[in-house]
Amino acid sequence: MNPPVVLSVRIKGDQQGPQTGDVVLNAASVADFSEEDTYLKGEVVVYNGDMVRADVDIDIDIPHPFDDTEWTAISSGTANYNLLENKPSIEGIELEGDKLLDDFGGAYKTDVETLEAEITNLRTAVTTLQGQVNTLRRMVPTSIPSSVGTYNLTATVSASGDITYAWR
């Protein structure tokens, strides 16, 4: 006989769900169906892994084999994602098992490839700008003494890639 299925647990001061050391105030559980037991109408048991509720009092003919005309299945949920109904989907493709980007159609793959190309182009542009700045630094003195003080050359690169130089 399997251990009973726990339906609910109420914890004293429950703020974050059950924690080690919590005090259990009450709990409800469900036992496996047994041909040797009697059941009252409305009583819930587990039969073949499913929870069922008695539609009638069952107290005759012990042992009494399971008769599905006397019981109604109860939807109890599952911890197994693959057993769920109405799973979510993307572009009509149910999210089940291992999926690759290719499984969802070429549009998504094209978006990723386009983004990867743009990133490569941006890296190239940044490298080119860094080279131009370094070339200019070698060509132009970085400071000029004057009677008022020393002027230093500053370079600012805008978001669009324009370089502005100023003596400060």
N, C-alpha and C positions, 0 to 999 in steps of 0.2 A: 504494500500500500504506500502510495506517495504521501509526503507531508502535505498538510493543507495549504491551499493557495491563500495568501494574505490579500484581502481586498482593500483594507484601509487601516491606518494607524494614526492615533491622535497623540501628540507629544506635549508634555507640560511645557509651556513657554515657547512653543515652536515658533522660531523666527527664521531659521535657515534650513528647515528640514531636519530629519533625524541626525543626531550627532552621538558619538560615543558618550555614555554616561547619562543620556536623557532618561527621564522617567516616562514610561508608557502609561497613559491614562486608560486607554481601552483600544481594542483591535477587533476586527472582524475577519474571519477566515472561512474558507470553503473546503470541505473534505471531498475525497473521491467517492463516486457512486459505489455502493456495495449492494449486492443482491441479498445480503443478510440483514439489511436495515429497513426500517419503515420511514416514510417521509410524509410530512404534512404539505398540503397545497401551499405553494409559494416558497417552499424551501429550495435552496440553491446548492447544487453539487457540481463536481467536475466529472465529465464522462468523455473518455477518449480525447482529453486535452481541451475540451470545450466546456464552458460553464453553461448549465441548463437549470431551468426553474420548473418545479413540479406544478402541473396544471390541475392535479387532483391529489387527494390523500392516497398514499400508497402504503397500505398496511395489510395487504392480503398475500396469501401464497408465498410465504418465506421458504426457500429463496425465491425471489422475484426478479427475473432477468429484466434488463433495461428495455423499455418499450417506448420508442420515440413519439408515440401518439399521446403519451402521458406527460411529456416534457416539452418546454420551449427553449430554444437556444437563446443565450444572452450574449450580446456583443460585449466583449471584455477588453478589447485592445490586444496589442501584442508588443513584445520587445524585439521582434524580428522584423526589420524594415521590409524584407522581401515578401512578407506575408500581408503587408498593408494593401488596402484597396485605394483607388483614386490617388495614386502617387503623383507628385508634381512632375511637370514636363517643361521642356524648352523646345520651342518650334515643333511641338507635337511629338517629341521624343521623350518617352518616360524615363525619369531619372532612377535607373535601377542598374545595379552591378557597376563595373568599372567602365567609365565613359572617357573617350578622348575628344579633343576639340573637333577632330574630323567627323565625329559622329553627329555633330550638330549642323553640318552643312558648311559649304565653302565661304559663306558670308563672314562668319566669325574668323575663319582662318585668314581670309584676305585682310580683315581689320588688323589682326596681329602682325601679319607680314608687312602691312603698310606702316604700322607703328614702329616695327623693328627697323625699317628702311629710314624713317624719319629720325630715329635715334642715331643711327649711323651717320646720316647727313649732318646732324647737329654736332656730333663728336668731331667730324671732319672740319666743320666751320670753326669750332672753338680752337682746335689745333692750329688752323690757318691764322686766326686772329692772334693767338699767342705768339706765333712766329713773326707776324708783322710788328707787334709791339716790341718784341726783342730786337728786331732789326732797327727800328726807329730809336730805341734806347742806345744802340751802339753808334748811330749816326749823329745824334743830337746830344750836346752836353746836358747833363742832368741838373747842373746848377750854374748860375752866372753871378759872380760877385758884382756889387754896385756900391755906390757911395751911401746908399740907404740901407743896404743889407744884402743878403744872398737870396736870389730867386731860384726856386726849385721847379723843375718840370714835372707836371702831373698829367697822367693820362686816365681818362674815364671811358669805359666801354658801355654803351647803352644796350638795352634789351634787344634792339634791332641790329646790333653789331657795329654801330658807328663809333668811331674813336674820336674823342675830343681832347686836345692837348691845351694846357694852360701853364703859364708861368705864375707862380704864387710866391 
